[in-house]
Structures are given as C-alpha cells and as structure tokens.
C-alpha cells in the first residue's frame, strides 16, 4: 500500500512524508481517535458511536486531504468499508471494556 502512496505523491510532484515523525503523528492520531470514541461512547449507543467516530475520524480527514489535493480518490473504494470496520471494532472494544 505504501508504494501506492509514494507513486501518487510522485505523480503530484511531491515527496511522500515517510520520516519517523510521521509515524509518531499517526500514533498520536490513533490515541486521540480512541479517546474520542471513549468519550462519545459515554453518551451514545454502539451504532451511534460508530457513525460519529467514523465521521470525525475519517470523513473529516478525507475532506482535508482532498482539499490539499493529495487524496487519491480511487483508494476510497477500499478505505470507506475498512474505515467503517475500524470505527465499529474500536467502538465495540470500548463498549466491552468500559465500566457498566
């Protein structure tokens, strides 16, 4: 998958950001995503939490990357269902682990 992004960035005349700091930023994104789901899950059902988490975590990210003209639209065919699955599984885990 990384080669897809590298080729896409090269096609735009850009260098794909693959320095270690970029991996750390994605780690921070993951932590903030999990914390957000934890907070959302306190008030909403599993399905509502999944939908809100997906909108906040992924749709907004895609809007930003599309606005910067670096989002390869062809990847959304795979990214949308996988991101919904990720948001659901993260929400499900939090619902299972949270105190009742």
C-alpha positions, 0 to 999 in steps of 0.5 A: 500500500505504501508504494501506492502512496509514494507513486501518487505523491510522485505523480503530484510532484511531491515527496511522500512524508515517510520520516519517523515523525510521521509515524509518531503523528499517526500514533498520536492520531490513533490515541486521540481517535480512541479517546474520542470514541471513549468519550462519545461512547459515554453518551451514545449507543454502539451504532451511534458511536460508530457513525460519529467516530467514523465521521470525525475520524475519517470523513473529516480527514478525507475532506482535508486531504482532498482539499490539499489535493493529495487524496487519491480518490480511487483508494476510497473504494477500499478505505470507506468499508475498512474505515467503517470496520475500524470505527465499529471494532474500536467502538465495540472494544470500548463498549466491552471494556468500559465500566457498566 
